[in-house]
Amino acid sequence: MRRLAGLFYGAALGFVMMVALAAVSFKQITKKAVPAGGLEYLAPGSDEWQPIAAPGAGALGQMWIGKAGELLVSTGASPYGAAWNAQTAKWQTTQELPPTFATHPTITDVSWRALPGEAWLTTTTGDCAPMLEPEKTRLPAIARCDPEKINYRLSAATKASDGALLVTYYHDDDQTTRAWRLDPGAQAWMDTGVLPLVAASEVLVAGTHGDALVVGGDGRMVRYDKKTWAALPRMRSDRIGWQAALTKDGGVIAGGGFPNEEPMNRFWLSAIVVGFVALALWLAKKKAIGFVALIFGGTLGVALAIAAFFILWIAIGARF
C-alpha cells in the first residue's frame, strides 16, 4: 500500500512540477521585451560608470559622430542628436540627423560591413583580401585568415578618424580574437593584439582621435588607444545588447539594450524544482512513504507530463 501511495504522490508531484516549469517557461518566452532606459557615462580616466539621464524619452536611438566631432545621441522622442556636456552634466540639442547607410542585395558568400563616411567593406568566401567600397579598392589579405570562413570570423570593421581601417577577426588556430589595422597606403595589416574579451559577436566603433571601441554582445567593452587594447569596467546595470560610443573628450556613453532577465528566470525555475523536492521529502516523512517509490512515481509523472505536452502539441498542430 505504501508503494502505491508513493507512486501516486510521486506521479502527482512530478506531473504538477513539469506543468509549473512549462508555465513559467512559456511566460518567459511570450513576455514582451521592454527596452532598458537610461544611459551610463564613463568619464576619462575613471574606473566607475555613472548613470545619466537620456536626452529624451523613449528607447535609445542611434549614436554617431556629428559635424563638430561631438558624439550625438538620439532617442525615440526625437531623431535629432544631442551632445553630452560633461562639465554642465546636461545635453545640448542639435538639428543633426543620424547618417544613413547604403543597403546591399543579398549575395551568396558575400558580406558587407558599414564604415563611417558612407563606405563599406566587402568580404567574399574563399578570399582573405577584403574589398573597400564603393572605390572597389582591393586590400591586402588578412594574415592567418581562413578564406572559407572569413565571412563569419571577420566579425566587425570600422574606419578610424586617422583613416586607418580596423577589423576584428577570430583565429581558430589559437582561439583568440585579434584586431588588425591597415594604415592608409600600407601594404599589410598590422596585428594590434589580442582583444581582452571573448564574445560571440562584437561591434567596432570609431572615436575622434584615431581610437576605437569594441562592444561585445553582453556589454563587455575594450578600448583601443592607437597602440593597445584595454578592457573597460563593467556597467552598473545588467543588460543584453548594449550600444556604446566614445565622446570627444575621451569618455564613453553606453545605453540601450534590454534588461538581462536570465538570472531571475534561472532563479524561478530552480525555486520550483527545489520547492517540489522539499515537498516530496516532507510527504515521504509525513505519510511514511518509501522514498524509492516516490522517486519512481515522480519520474513517471514527469514522463506523463512530457507525453501530454506532445499529444497537445500534435492535436493543436492538426487543427491549424
FIKETI-649749 format. One record per residue (C-alpha): x, y, z; residue in three letters. Coordinates in pm, whole numbers, plus 32768, in hexadecimal, padded with zeros to 4 digits. Example, Ala and Ser with C-alpha at 12.3 -4.5 7.8 and 13.67 -1.06 7.14 Angstrom:
{{84CE; 7E3E; 830C}; ALA}
{{8557; 7F96; 82CA}; SER}
This chain:
{{8000; 8000; 8000}; MET}
{{811B; 80EE; 8053}; ARG}
{{81B8; 80A8; 7F03}; ARG}
{{8076; 80FC; 7E4E}; LEU}
{{8053; 8239; 7F1B}; ALA}
{{81B9; 8293; 7ECA}; GLY}
{{817D; 825C; 7D57}; LEU}
{{803E; 832C; 7D62}; PHE}
{{80D1; 8452; 7E22}; TYR}
{{8212; 8447; 7D5A}; GLY}
{{815A; 8442; 7C0D}; ALA}
{{807E; 8563; 7C7C}; ALA}
{{81A7; 8630; 7CF0}; LEU}
{{8271; 85E9; 7BB6}; GLY}
{{814E; 863E; 7AD1}; PHE}
{{80F8; 8783; 7B85}; VAL}
{{8267; 87E9; 7B96}; MET}
{{8290; 87C0; 7A1D}; MET}
{{8150; 8885; 79E0}; VAL}
{{81D1; 899B; 7AC2}; ALA}
{{8323; 89A0; 7A10}; LEU}
{{8277; 89A7; 78BD}; ALA}
{{8193; 8AC5; 792D}; ALA}
{{82B8; 8B96; 79AB}; VAL}
{{8381; 8B50; 7870}; SER}
{{8258; 8BAA; 7792}; PHE}
{{8228; 8CF0; 784D}; LYS}
{{8398; 8D44; 7821}; GLN}
{{838F; 8CF8; 76AE}; ILE}
{{8251; 8DBE; 7666}; THR}
{{82A8; 8EE6; 7743}; LYS}
{{82D8; 9021; 7675}; LYS}
{{8437; 90A8; 7694}; ALA}
{{843F; 9210; 770D}; VAL}
{{8574; 92DE; 76AD}; PRO}
{{864A; 9349; 77D2}; ALA}
{{8642; 94BC; 781C}; GLY}
{{8752; 95A7; 788F}; GLY}
{{88BD; 95CF; 782A}; LEU}
{{8A0A; 95A3; 78D7}; GLU}
{{8B40; 967D; 78B4}; TYR}
{{8CAA; 961D; 78F0}; LEU}
{{8D78; 9759; 791C}; ALA}
{{8EDE; 9767; 7897}; PRO}
{{8FC8; 96BD; 798B}; GLY}
{{8EAC; 963D; 7A66}; SER}
{{8E79; 94D0; 7AC3}; ASP}
{{8D0A; 94F0; 7B1F}; GLU}
{{8BD9; 952F; 7A45}; TRP}
{{8ADD; 9639; 7AAF}; GLN}
{{896C; 9639; 7A4F}; PRO}
{{88FB; 9764; 7981}; ILE}
{{87A6; 97C9; 78FD}; ALA}
{{875B; 978B; 778F}; ALA}
{{8731; 98BD; 76AC}; PRO}
{{85C4; 9861; 7676}; GLY}
{{84B2; 9767; 76BD}; ALA}
{{8499; 9613; 761D}; GLY}
{{859E; 950F; 75C5}; ALA}
{{86FE; 956A; 755C}; LEU}
{{870D; 95B2; 73E9}; GLY}
{{885F; 95DB; 7341}; GLN}
{{89B9; 9657; 73A7}; MET}
{{8A97; 9700; 72A7}; TRP}
{{8BAB; 9804; 7280}; ILE}
{{8B17; 9954; 721E}; GLY}
{{8BA4; 9A60; 713B}; LYS}
{{8C5A; 9B08; 725C}; ALA}
{{8CFC; 99C3; 72C8}; GLY}
{{8C13; 9997; 73F3}; GLU}
{{8B67; 9851; 7442}; LEU}
{{89F3; 987C; 73FB}; LEU}
{{88DF; 97A7; 7490}; VAL}
{{8775; 978C; 7422}; SER}
{{864B; 96EC; 74CE}; THR}
{{84ED; 967E; 7474}; GLY}
{{846C; 97D9; 74CC}; ALA}
{{8537; 9884; 73BB}; SER}
{{8614; 9812; 729B}; PRO}
{{86F8; 9941; 72C9}; TYR}
{{883F; 9910; 7381}; GLY}
{{88A4; 99A7; 74CD}; ALA}
{{8A06; 99CD; 7555}; ALA}
{{8A60; 998B; 76C2}; TRP}
{{8B15; 9AA6; 7773}; ASN}
{{8BD9; 9A06; 7890}; ALA}
{{8C24; 9B57; 7934}; GLN}
{{8AB9; 9BBF; 7956}; THR}
{{8A32; 9A5B; 7965}; ALA}
{{892C; 9ABD; 7865}; LYS}
{{88D2; 9A68; 76FE}; TRP}
{{88F8; 9B66; 75E8}; GLN}
{{87FB; 9B2E; 74D4}; THR}
{{884F; 9B4C; 7362}; THR}
{{8796; 9B35; 7219}; GLN}
{{8875; 9A1F; 7192}; GLU}
{{87DF; 98D9; 711E}; LEU}
{{8892; 9789; 712E}; PRO}
{{894D; 9717; 6FF7}; PRO}
{{88AB; 9622; 6F0A}; THR}
{{895A; 94EF; 6E83}; PHE}
{{892F; 9457; 6D2D}; ALA}
{{886F; 9311; 6D1A}; THR}
{{8900; 91EE; 6C5B}; HIS}
{{8863; 90C9; 6BA6}; PRO}
{{8886; 8F71; 6C3E}; THR}
{{8993; 8EB2; 6B81}; ILE}
{{8A05; 8D56; 6BDF}; THR}
{{8B56; 8D4E; 6C91}; ASP}
{{8B77; 8ECC; 6C8B}; VAL}
{{8B61; 8FA7; 6DC3}; SER}
{{8B62; 9122; 6DF8}; TRP}
{{8BCE; 91E6; 6F29}; ARG}
{{8B79; 9357; 6F39}; ALA}
{{8C91; 9450; 6F75}; LEU}
{{8C7C; 95C1; 6FD8}; PRO}
{{8C63; 96AF; 6EB1}; GLY}
{{8B6E; 95ED; 6DD7}; GLU}
{{8C6D; 94DF; 6D8B}; ALA}
{{8C67; 936B; 6DCC}; TRP}
{{8D44; 9239; 6DD1}; LEU}
{{8CEE; 910A; 6CFC}; THR}
{{8D67; 8FAC; 6D4E}; THR}
{{8D39; 8E7B; 6C72}; THR}
{{8D58; 8D11; 6CD8}; THR}
{{8E99; 8C7B; 6C4F}; GLY}
{{8F57; 8DC6; 6C4A}; ASP}
{{9014; 8E5B; 6D74}; CYS}
{{903D; 8FAD; 6CC8}; ALA}
{{8F12; 9091; 6D14}; PRO}
{{8E95; 9194; 6C1D}; MET}
{{8E68; 9301; 6C80}; LEU}
{{8D28; 9388; 6BE7}; GLU}
{{8CB0; 9450; 6B2F}; PRO}
{{8E13; 9497; 6AAF}; GLU}
{{8E3D; 9321; 6A68}; LYS}
{{8F9A; 9328; 6AFA}; THR}
{{9022; 91CD; 6B37}; ARG}
{{90CD; 91C5; 6C8B}; LEU}
{{91EB; 90E4; 6CFF}; PRO}
{{918D; 8F8C; 6D80}; ALA}
{{9153; 8F6A; 6EF6}; ILE}
{{9266; 8E9B; 6F94}; ALA}
{{9212; 8D3E; 701A}; ARG}
{{90BE; 8D53; 6F75}; CYS}
{{8FEC; 8C22; 6F23}; ASP}
{{8F69; 8C82; 6DC9}; PRO}
{{8E3F; 8B97; 6DD7}; GLU}
{{8DC8; 8C22; 6F25}; LYS}
{{8E21; 8D92; 6F09}; ILE}
{{8CB7; 8E06; 6EF9}; ASN}
{{8C68; 8DA6; 705F}; TYR}
{{8DC2; 8DB0; 70FB}; ARG}
{{8DF8; 8F19; 7092}; LEU}
{{8CF0; 8F99; 7182}; SER}
{{8D12; 9115; 717F}; ALA}
{{8DB4; 9231; 70C0}; ALA}
{{8DCF; 93AB; 70CF}; THR}
{{8E9C; 94CD; 7049}; LYS}
{{8F59; 9598; 714D}; ALA}
{{8F61; 9712; 7142}; SER}
{{90CD; 9707; 70D0}; ASP}
{{9067; 9641; 6F9A}; GLY}
{{90DC; 94EC; 7011}; ALA}
{{8FFA; 93BE; 6FEA}; LEU}
{{8FBF; 92DE; 7118}; LEU}
{{8F2C; 9181; 7113}; VAL}
{{8EF9; 9075; 721C}; THR}
{{8F35; 8F0E; 71B6}; TYR}
{{8F12; 8DC6; 7275}; TYR}
{{903E; 8CE2; 7240}; HIS}
{{8FEE; 8B75; 726D}; ASP}
{{915A; 8B0A; 7284}; ASP}
{{918B; 8BA9; 73DB}; ASP}
{{9019; 8BF2; 7426}; GLN}
{{9049; 8D68; 7450}; THR}
{{8FA1; 8E9C; 73C0}; THR}
{{90A3; 8F8F; 7339}; ARG}
{{9080; 90EB; 72AD}; ALA}
{{9137; 913F; 716E}; TRP}
{{918D; 929F; 70F5}; ARG}
{{91CE; 9313; 6F92}; LEU}
{{9261; 9471; 6F79}; ASP}
{{9220; 9542; 6E3F}; PRO}
{{9307; 94CA; 6D2A}; GLY}
{{938E; 93A5; 6DF9}; ALA}
{{93D9; 925D; 6D4B}; GLN}
{{9381; 9179; 6E6D}; ALA}
{{929A; 9169; 6F99}; TRP}
{{933E; 91A8; 70EA}; MET}
{{92E7; 90C8; 7211}; ASP}
{{9278; 91AD; 732E}; THR}
{{925B; 908F; 7425}; GLY}
{{9163; 8FA2; 74C4}; VAL}
{{901F; 9039; 7540}; LEU}
{{8FF7; 9007; 76B8}; PRO}
{{8E98; 8F7A; 7690}; LEU}
{{8DEE; 8E47; 7603}; VAL}
{{8CA3; 8E9A; 755B}; ALA}
{{8BC2; 8DE8; 7466}; ALA}
{{8B9A; 8F31; 73AD}; SER}
{{8C1E; 9090; 73CD}; GLU}
{{8BF9; 91EB; 7338}; VAL}
{{8D23; 92C6; 72E1}; LEU}
{{8CEA; 943C; 730F}; VAL}
{{8DDE; 954E; 72A7}; ALA}
{{8E2C; 967D; 7383}; GLY}
{{8EA6; 97D7; 731E}; THR}
{{9018; 97B3; 7374}; HIS}
{{9075; 967B; 72B2}; GLY}
{{8FF8; 95AC; 73D5}; ASP}
{{8EE7; 94A4; 73CF}; ALA}
{{8E00; 93D9; 74AB}; LEU}
{{8D97; 926D; 7496}; VAL}
{{8C43; 9223; 752F}; VAL}
{{8BF4; 90B7; 7571}; GLY}
{{8A97; 902A; 7563}; GLY}
{{8A8B; 9007; 76DD}; ASP}
{{8B01; 916C; 7716}; GLY}
{{8C70; 912A; 7759}; ARG}
{{8D47; 9233; 76B1}; MET}
{{8EB2; 9268; 7655}; VAL}
{{8F4D; 93AE; 75E6}; ARG}
{{905F; 93EC; 74E7}; TYR}
{{9148; 9515; 751D}; ASP}
{{9200; 94ED; 73CF}; LYS}
{{92FC; 9408; 7479}; LYS}
{{925A; 9306; 755B}; THR}
{{9106; 9281; 75C5}; TRP}
{{908D; 92A2; 772C}; ALA}
{{8F53; 9217; 77CB}; ALA}
{{8E5B; 9310; 785E}; LEU}
{{8DA7; 92D8; 79AA}; PRO}
{{8C50; 9238; 799F}; ARG}
{{8B1F; 9317; 799D}; MET}
{{8A39; 933D; 7AC9}; ARG}
{{8903; 92A4; 7A2C}; SER}
{{88F2; 9145; 799D}; ASP}
{{8874; 9151; 7837}; ARG}
{{8886; 9096; 76F0}; ILE}
{{88CE; 914F; 75AB}; GLY}
{{8986; 9283; 7626}; TRP}
{{89DA; 93A5; 7540}; GLN}
{{8B08; 947D; 758D}; ALA}
{{8BE6; 9585; 74EF}; ALA}
{{8D0D; 9666; 7543}; LEU}
{{8CDC; 97D4; 7594}; THR}
{{8DBE; 98E9; 7514}; LYS}
{{8E61; 9918; 766A}; ASP}
{{8EBB; 97A7; 7685}; GLY}
{{8D91; 9731; 7750}; GLY}
{{8C9E; 961C; 76F8}; VAL}
{{8B22; 9628; 76EE}; ILE}
{{8A61; 94DF; 76F3}; ALA}
{{88F2; 9486; 76F4}; GLY}
{{87DD; 93D2; 763E}; GLY}
{{87A7; 925F; 7640}; GLY}
{{86B9; 919B; 771A}; PHE}
{{86C6; 913B; 788A}; PRO}
{{8770; 8FEB; 78BB}; ASN}
{{865C; 8F14; 7951}; GLU}
{{871B; 8DCE; 7938}; GLU}
{{878D; 8DCB; 7AA7}; PRO}
{{8628; 8DFF; 7B21}; MET}
{{85A7; 8CF7; 7A30}; ASN}
{{86A5; 8BFD; 7AB3}; ARG}
{{8642; 8C57; 7C17}; PHE}
{{84D1; 8C0A; 7BE1}; TRP}
{{8514; 8AC5; 7B2A}; LEU}
{{8605; 8A56; 7C3A}; SER}
{{8510; 8AC2; 7D49}; ALA}
{{83FE; 89EB; 7CB3}; ILE}
{{84DB; 88B7; 7CA4}; VAL}
{{8562; 88EB; 7E06}; VAL}
{{8404; 892E; 7E88}; GLY}
{{8376; 87ED; 7DF8}; PHE}
{{849F; 8721; 7E77}; VAL}
{{8469; 87B1; 7FD3}; ALA}
{{82F5; 8760; 7FBC}; LEU}
{{8348; 85FB; 7F52}; ALA}
{{842E; 85D0; 807E}; LEU}
{{8320; 8659; 8164}; TRP}
{{821F; 8568; 80D5}; LEU}
{{830D; 8445; 80F5}; ALA}
{{8333; 8491; 8266}; LYS}
{{81CB; 84F8; 82AB}; LYS}
{{8125; 83D6; 81F8}; LYS}
{{8239; 82D9; 8242}; ALA}
{{8260; 829E; 80CD}; ILE}
{{8384; 81E1; 803F}; GLY}
{{847A; 82D5; 7FA7}; PHE}
{{84D0; 81EC; 7E86}; VAL}
{{8361; 81CB; 7E2A}; ALA}
{{833C; 8345; 7E3D}; LEU}
{{8462; 837A; 7D52}; ILE}
{{83DF; 8276; 7C5D}; PHE}
{{8287; 8313; 7C68}; GLY}
{{831E; 846D; 7C30}; GLY}
{{83D6; 83ED; 7AFC}; THR}
{{8291; 8358; 7A7E}; LEU}
{{81DD; 84A3; 7AB9}; GLY}
{{82E8; 8562; 79F7}; VAL}
{{82CB; 846B; 78D6}; ALA}
{{8150; 848C; 78D6}; LEU}
{{816A; 8608; 78CF}; ALA}
{{825A; 85FD; 77A8}; ILE}
{{8179; 8507; 76F1}; ALA}
{{8049; 85E4; 7733}; ALA}
{{8107; 8710; 76AD}; PHE}
{{815A; 8662; 7564}; PHE}
{{7FF8; 85DB; 753E}; ILE}
{{7F6F; 873B; 7572}; LEU}
{{8070; 87C9; 747D}; TRP}
{{8011; 86CA; 7371}; ILE}
{{7E9E; 8707; 73AC}; ALA}
{{7EC4; 8881; 738B}; ILE}
{{7F9F; 8859; 7257}; GLY}
{{7E9D; 8775; 71B2}; ALA}
{{7D8E; 887B; 71DE}; ARG}
{{7E5B; 8992; 7142}; PHE}
